Amino acid sequence: MQKIEFWLLQYSDFYKETCSLVSSNDIFELDNGQDVRLPSFWNSTDNDKFLDLYKALDIISDFHRAENHMRDTLVEYHTVKNCQSDLKQWIRKNEYLIADKYASFYFDYLDYDEDDNELNLLVYVESVKEFQIYIDKNEFKYTLEFLNLFQDSSSAEQSLEN
């Protein structure tokens, strides 16, 4: 993650310049004078590939920046896990993370071996198929622990309610 953070910082100005350049391309003026950007139906340009890569790395970086929050959330969990009412409150308090930000984290990033064992995190960029970026899953240990605990805790809560 440290290399990714450095790369994002190193290319942030170029990213902004490329965004401006790409957004000014493919502009078509309608009869009423309104400008619209036409979608690209052809292969991605190098600029498009760079933007896709930068955005994908920025998203995973954003998840990584939330690791401290996830650690704090886990500390709170361990203080309430033995009290059913406090645990229910903890689940309700943190449901938004699952519903909003982490709903597809496993699907989007976890890389599995042939026996469905978790390996690492994979940052896949559709337009840049030439290489894949793997991140040690330990970089996201609090996020992964939170997702596992939340799933187990909410399953337990549902079974108690039934």
Secondary structure, DSSP 4 states (H G I P E B T S, - for coil): -HHHHHHHHHTHHHHHHHHHHHHHTTEEE-TTS-EEEPPP-SPPPHHHHHHHHHHHHHHHHHHHHTHHHHHHHHHHHHHHTTSHHHHHHHHHHHHHIIIIISTTHHHHHEEE-TTS-EEEEEE--TT-TT--EEE-GGGGHHHHHHHHHHHHHHHHHHHHH-
